[in-house]
Amino acid sequence: MTSLVIAEHDNASIKGATLNTVTAAAQCGGDVHVLVAGANAGAAAAAAAKIAGVSKVLHADGDAFAHGLAENVAAQVLAVASSYSHILFPATASGKNVAPRVAAKLDVGQISDITKVVSADTFERPIYAGNAIATVQSSDATKVMTVRTTGFDPVAATGGSAAVESVAAAAGNGRSAYVGSEIAKNDRPELTAAKIIVSGGRALGSSEKFTEVMTPLADKLGAAIGASRAAVDAGYAPNDLQVGQTGKIVAPQLYVACGISGAIQHLAGMKDSKVIVAINKDPEAPIFSVADFGLEADLFVAVPALVAAL
């Protein structure tokens, strides 16, 4: 029994979500292999070989993989899939794009967003915005799954010494082509990898106030900035800052929620944070039900005071 982890990378380095996915793969039992499909991605393959617990790295290099097009990456996974009992993807935008294509072609059921490995064929995953946990058992010969990275601690990025094996690059199907990218520039830590996140909600009232109140606090803490869906929908913050079931799932060491009531979809995206601090003037706000520390106060007074104290 051998598991294959599909690495998420930028052709030069391995992204953090891959490390959490390797942890899940190791818990399935047997050896763990990692597939690095990229263009001139030798550095990424070398980095994957150093990941603790990985016994082999498959390196597929070709221009078709330069921008991670889902159709081409799926073709590469399918080319090697017959050798593996489990195929695991991080539950990121990229992983969620490729995994269903692989599962469909293999004619197996995809197991999405696993948060726990019970045994080699049984897994737990959240349903109903995390209010219930489903235990799923699969009888498929090949188990294709996405891994909610907040449910697993990352393995060490160094310390391993896996062999790197070059495999033939699968041909692209020619039905999709890379046109361009519009990537948001941000000097702050990436939300899903940040150890500290400060998030603002609809109570901030405007994009100007969102920036005025949240930026000094984030600067003091060296934190990433997040936002509730209500704040994003109102135009106070860009879409890429949204935390929640329909945004980004995060689990930092510290999460500070300012003016966020705590709608169920927001709680689903951050309730696994190690320490949660909530600032809200409504004593009945649901956010207080998951907070480790709660402050019933006007955020326009409390947050500047907190910044001054820091």
C-alpha positions, 0 to 999 in steps of 0.5 A, a space after each residue: 500500500 503506497 500513497 501519492 501526494 500531489 505537491 503544490 509548488 511554484 516550480 521553485 519551492 514546495 508550498 506549505 499545504 503539501 506538508 500537511 497533506 504528507 502527514 495525512 498520507 503517512 497516516 493511511 499506512 505504507 510508503 508516501 510518494 510525492 508527485 511534482 509536475 512542473 516546468 523546470 521544477 527541479 528545485 521544487 523536486 529537490 525540496 520535496 525530496 527533503 520532506 520528512 517521511 517521503 520515500 520517493 519523489 516523482 518528477 514530471 517536467 514539461 511545458 504543459 505544467 508551467 501554470 498548473 492547468 488542471 487538465 494537464 496535471 490530472 493527465 499526469 496523475 492518471 499516468 501513474 495512478 495505477 501504482 497507488 492505493 491513495 491519491 491525496 491533494 491539498 484542499 486548496 483551489 488547485 487541489 480541488 480543481 484537479 482531484 475531481 477530474 482524477 476521481 472521475 477518470 478513475 471512476 471512483 468517489 472522491 472523499 473531500 476535505 478529510 480532517 482525520 484518518 481513522 484507518 486506510 479506508 475510513 476517514 472523517 470530514 466535516 459537513 453542514 459547515 462543520 456542525 457535524 462530522 461524517 465518517 466515510 468508508 470507501 471500498 474503492 481500489 484507489 482512494 482519491 481525496 482532498 485534505 483539509 490542511 488545518 486538520 493535520 500538523 505539517 511534517 518537517 520540510 527538511 530531514 528527509 532524503 527521498 530518491 527523485 525519479 524522473 517520469 515521462 511527462 503526460 501530453 496536454 490535451 490541448 483543450 485549455 490554454 494559459 492566458 494570463 494571471 491577475 494576482 493580488 499583491 500583498 506584503 503580509 503573510 498569506 492567510 492560510 499560512 499565517 500564524 496570526 490573523 486579524 479579521 474585520 467584519 461588517 461593523 467597520 462600516 466602510 473600506 476606509 474604516 477597515 483599513 484605518 482600524 485593522 492595518 495598525 493592529 496587523 502591523 503591531 502583531 505582524 499579522 495577516 488581515 482577513 475579513 468576514 464574507 459580509 465585509 467582503 460583500 459590502 466592498 470593505 475588503 477584497 475577495 482574497 481576504 475572505 475567511 470562511 466556508 466560502 473563503 479560506 479555511 485558516 487555523 492560526 496560532 492567534 485569530 483576532 475577530 473585530 466586529 464579526 458577529 460569527 455567522 456559521 459560514 465564518 465560524 466554519 473557516 476559523 474555529 480550529 484556530 488555537 486562540 480566538 479573541 473576539 471584540 464585539 459590542 453585541 454580548 449575544 454575538 455567536 463569535 463569543 461561543 467559540 472565543 477563548 477571550 471575548 471583549 464586549 466593547 466598541 471596536 473603534 475604541 477597543 482596537 486603537 487602545 489595544 494597538 496603543 498598549 502593544 
